[in-house]
Amino acid sequence: MKNNPPQPIYLKDYQPPQWDFTRVKLLFELGKSTAVTAEYHIRYRNEKNEKKGEFREKLVLYGKDLELDYLSVNGKRLNSTEFRLEGEKLTIPVQVESLVLVVKTKIYPFKNTQLEGLYQSGEILCTQCEPEGFRKIVYSPDRPDIMMKYTTRIEADKDKYPVLLANGNLLEEGELPDNKHFKTWEDPFRKPSYLFALVAGNLACYRDHFTTRSKN
């Protein structure tokens, strides 16, 4: 099956985002099939729509080569009649001005040969999200003018992936059953999804010292 060629995006067609994605909590359960859960905290940016006396809008997210496992709005799981999935576009009608959206997908980084999203490089798992690679990880707005704060928890086998890294500062770490461990990273600054980064593997740190001509 041939991939569809990329479509041009013109400045004249730009529309500011209607929704503000303030933060996202990510959970990566690394393995041959990797489960990714995203908990988005979202609020409506524009004025209230008074059509028929109630608020009616929609969220549009994008995903590529994903298996959608779970979708909920404010704790209510959505069935297949409550959203529309067409190609890479996931459309969710909503009737509230703020919500918590939870999306869970399944991906296969060992089969990913496109060097986008989460993929295997040697014995290491890593991400490449620029310019639109984040949509290969989980359904998301995936546009540079939507910036969020990221909290990322990574769970993986201790022997295969002793080092777990993501954006920001290390918040917590610990042991899990079945020879697994976890680390949680929190980035205090809002950023677009193309700057998201994750690395897991058997990495080493080499330290050295260098004295400049100014003796610094």
MOVENHU-V311915 format. One record per run of one state. SS is the DSSP state (H for helix, E for strand, L for the rest). FROM is the first residue (numbers start at 1). TO is the last residue. Records with the same first field share a line. If there is no record, write none. Layout:
# MOVENHU-V311915
SS->FROM-TO + FROM-TO
This chain:
# MOVENHU-V311915
L->1-10 + 14-18 + 30-33 + 45-50 + 54-56 + 63-66 + 74-75 + 78-83 + 87-88 + 95-97 + 108-108 + 112-116 + 122-123 + 129-133 + 137-139 + 141-146 + 158-162 + 167-168 + 177-179 + 187-190 + 196-197 + 202-216
H->11-13 + 51-53 + 109-111 + 134-136 + 193-195
E->19-29 + 34-44 + 57-62 + 67-73 + 76-77 + 84-86 + 89-94 + 98-107 + 117-121 + 124-128 + 140-140 + 147-157 + 163-166 + 169-176 + 180-186 + 191-192 + 198-201
